[in-house]
Amino acid sequence: MSLFKKVTEFASSPQGKKVIDQAKKYATDPKNKEKIDQVKDKFFGGKGDKKN
């Protein structure tokens, strides 16, 4: 079974839906969003800095 198919099946399961919901809530929290942006900047070289 391919990795993509396994991921798709997990995302469709009740457990997968719960994990996705938790990730969405985490990502929308302003404090966590800033942490995510910092990590993203490390990987992508800081391009697209959103400082106002």
C-alpha positions as CSV (number, residue, x, y, z in Angstrom):
1,M,0.0,0.0,0.0
2,S,1.4,3.4,-0.9
3,L,2.1,6.0,1.7
4,F,-0.3,8.4,0.1
5,K,-3.1,5.9,0.4
6,K,-2.3,5.2,4.0
7,V,-2.4,8.9,4.8
8,T,-5.7,9.4,2.9
9,E,-7.3,6.5,4.8
10,F,-6.1,7.8,8.2
11,A,-7.4,11.3,7.3
12,S,-10.8,9.8,6.6
13,S,-10.9,7.9,9.9
14,P,-12.5,9.3,13.0
15,Q,-9.1,9.4,14.7
16,G,-7.6,11.2,11.7
17,K,-10.5,13.8,11.6
18,K,-9.8,14.4,15.3
19,V,-6.1,15.0,14.7
20,I,-6.8,17.3,11.8
21,D,-9.3,19.3,13.9
22,Q,-6.7,19.7,16.7
23,A,-4.1,20.8,14.2
24,K,-6.4,23.4,12.7
25,K,-7.2,24.8,16.2
26,Y,-3.5,24.9,17.0
27,A,-2.6,26.6,13.8
28,T,-5.2,29.4,14.2
29,D,-3.9,30.4,17.7
30,P,-1.9,33.6,17.2
31,K,0.9,32.5,19.5
32,N,1.2,29.2,17.7
33,K,0.9,30.9,14.3
34,E,4.0,33.0,15.1
35,K,5.9,29.8,16.1
36,I,4.9,28.1,12.9
37,D,6.0,31.2,10.9
38,Q,9.4,31.2,12.6
39,V,10.0,27.5,11.7
40,K,8.7,28.1,8.2
41,D,11.1,31.0,7.8
42,K,14.1,28.8,8.9
43,F,13.2,26.3,6.2
44,F,12.5,28.8,3.4
45,G,15.2,31.3,4.2
46,G,13.0,34.0,5.8
47,K,11.4,35.0,2.5
48,G,7.9,36.6,2.8
49,D,8.5,38.2,6.2
50,K,5.2,39.6,7.4
51,K,6.4,42.3,9.7
52,N,4.3,45.4,9.4
